[in-house]
């Protein structure tokens, strides 16, 4: 997809709410032209109709996430702290753009069939998180996992589903605070898990136990 002029790109954001409300199948290119103020011929010149509009909007959302996550993972802190920051970063972008998220939910099947978006997701989130996992093992802030690629995918999935679930409810009055709240819950799940960790059993009393003669 060719790079769009900045003014045209900013105008296309007005189509996000329309697509979110009606779904792509229920949206006509004439509707998009009307709500954005972009002539229909111009839309067709730059994009592959309304499918191209959706692809642009979702691609731009991923670009925003990539920028925010990139800043979060490149800080000087240990890997665990940067992972927590990356979770907040992605959620923050999603909650700042609820209509883009709702458009994604409404046409998720179509979106998952866009090869460029699949590649973008991999470079936007999977790869940075995989690197963080390796760096966490090196700096001692994260434990080694058997399958880093699947773990990175699972982290992305947890964040994305949580963000989409909140976004479909409508715009947040305080997106930053809501992103921080969600990130804390997701971070606790990812970093601490759900299982309890019973204390190791105490050593029995005996010759070598705490009350044995050798310890008296």
Secondary structure, DSSP 8 states (H G I E B T S, - for coil): -----HHHHHHHTHHHHHHHHH-STT--HHHHHHHHT--HHHHHHHSSHHHHHHHHHHHHHHHHHHHHHHHHHTSSS-HHHHHHHHHHHHHHHHHH-HHHHHHHHHTHHHHTT-HHHHHHHIIIIIHHHHHHHHHHHHHTSS---S-HHHHHHHHHHHHHHHHHHHHTT---TTHHHHHHHHHHHHHHHHHH-SS---------SSTTSTTSGGG-
